[in-house]
């Protein structure tokens, strides 16, 4: 009752309340502290952090109800492993003052991150075609725990069965946090940890309704269950989605353990929660972190996830992140730090064909995952309608948005809808509610010919842009256009595959052109994995269907493939560093499809480049025995940062553990010992020669001799010195130089590769040569 007068006061003063200075309200800020700067008068870091925050807090009675207390009341998280500091609720004015305080390294405003939303083990060579047991289950020599930062986990799924697994390793410090719908018994030898992080979410959106959301590790969205099962799901025979993709579903590393860190909620994923989860996961003892989300690109020292991942890397944890779903636009990548493995998406050799039979006799192929009570007779033609004005350019009426379809025009008809603005499955619901009996979903120029199957709520077929135009033209120019739809189930052995997904985010990495991103691609289109029991396969609230497995697409799906394979490598080589694992993944990746032609880009039906596929497509079997690896130590990454024009205070963000300093060992950022090689010539045309340096470590036979093969380039002569590397012992390091001499400055980057061969290993590095005048 005490709040009623205030509410009535605001009502007549609506505009004053609406436009009241934003400085009067709190937002969450992540505050990084210099741990070594704590005064001797303090014995506890959290006490010091609280005192520093209190020193800038402005006591303002007008902020009643916003937690107006001192520093301790404002703090929602403290960080002490990969990151030192706190997350606190502050006004903009207080945050600005806090940046000036002694011991404060950086103040980051809260960032909202978005999720980047089988057959893949067999496609990747992890499961022999003539075997009932996964090869990947037979190679796990050491326990590995993969931390999955996502929407939680549905523990009842058969993918998380722990039958036959050994006891949880003694080093593991994780916990099984409880809450609504989640008890200690929901963890087992497979799910060894489950935690929730919501203080940043609540601070940004207000207290959430626990009747609508589980304030526990239980996953009602499905995304987290799907990614966790892709990483390390136990084998489940007979897995399928409504009969599609029938077979045995298993994760990339079925012998690995899973620790679920729930950081994403109905209102999004917030950086303070993500940072706390990374901090906690490293302390718990994870070996691999799988993070299928992103929040745009900012400079290295301003990216809290980048800073946290740096700390995890220092502690020996491999971090894999999704590249984003911003393709086919260039420069659309997220998570581009060199210590993060950035994963793009590709197709597999499986699809779900469907057909559209037009009244003029033409048959067009598309894809669909529909199976339900509503059916369309394939031997009967039905009226078809397109509400757009022309076949080439979508307009609001052609996008099938809510409230745009007139039942008088679409009832009893198959409706053609253009992709864009609203979710693909939502368009089908709009058609269904308007009385339509089916939908043809047409790609536009933004999607090209890439086909992504969806579990629609009415008969629907998705078609590519070219065929979509033909269907729309037919509907617009014929007096009585008709069509029917046919659903053909599951098809294997599709060629060509893999193909880089059109939605997969692309380079170049404009933060640092010398660092190629993405690092590689992995299956991310039409991936079958475990699903929540709370949400239907379309994720729409109106979808009452419940399934045990679902098929999803996105770099969110490709990221856990790489995380799982990294776990396999870690289990086989427990002493390998994150950079050695990353090198093994990149240098063994392949760049040709199953027709022996260069990988293609689905958005253009033309060959893809390293800006789309990175080092290539993941090859797990080869990655376990790469021959040579490019090692990068934490100090090497720091030396790289020293080339990035950061101030001493900005660099200190990354030197929290060991007071690192710049030794100026890298004359060029391209000299970082990265598995990909990117030579960037400056705009100054007088610079015609550039030499980069690399060092490889022998992880193959003690006595090995490798010789170099480099592809020819039009714009530059490329010389490797020495051309042969002779190893006499395991873990021996040898260095080489690669010199580029410009022959002709090209207007666009030129791509090629360097391969070191010893007769049984092919250690490949992509090469990109850029003349800056081309940008």
Secondary structure, 3 states (H helix, E strand, C coil): CCCHHHHHHHHHCHHHHHCCCHHHCCEEEEEEECHHHCCCCCCCHHHHHHHHHHCCCCCCHHHCCCCCCCHHHHEEEEEECCCEEEEEEECHHHHHHHCCCCCEEEEEECCEEEECCCHHHHHCCCCCCCCCCCHHHHCCCCCCEEEEEECCECCCCHHHCCCCCCCCCCCCCCCECCECCECHHHCCCCEEEEEECCHHHHHHHCCCCCCCCCCCCECCCCHHHHHHHHHHCCCEEEEEECCEEEEEECCCCCCCEEEEEECEECCEEEHHHHHHHHHHHHHHCCCEEEECEECCCCCHHHCHHHHHHHHHHHCCCEEEEECCCCCCCCCCCCCCCCCCEEEEEECCCEECEEEEEECCCCEEEEECCCCCCCCCCCCCCEEEEECCCCCCCCCHHHCCCCCCCCHHHHCCCEEEEECCCCCHHHHHHHHHHCCCCEEEEECCCCCCCCCCCCCCCCCEEEECHHHHHHHHHHHHHCCCCEEEEEECCCEECCCCCCEECCCCCCCCCCCCCCCCCCCEEEECCCEEEECCCCCCCCCCCCCCCCCCEEEECCHHHHHHHHHHHHHHHHHHCCCCCHHHHHHHHHHCCECECCCCCECEECCCCEECCHHHHCCCECCHHHHCCCCEECCCCHHHHHHHHCCCCCCHHHHHHHCCCCCCCCCCCCCCHHHCCCCCEEEEECCCCCCCEEEEEEEEEECCCCCEEEEEEECCCCCEEEEEECCEEEECCCCCEEEEEEEEEECCCCCCCEEEEEEEECCCCEEEEEEEEEEHHHC
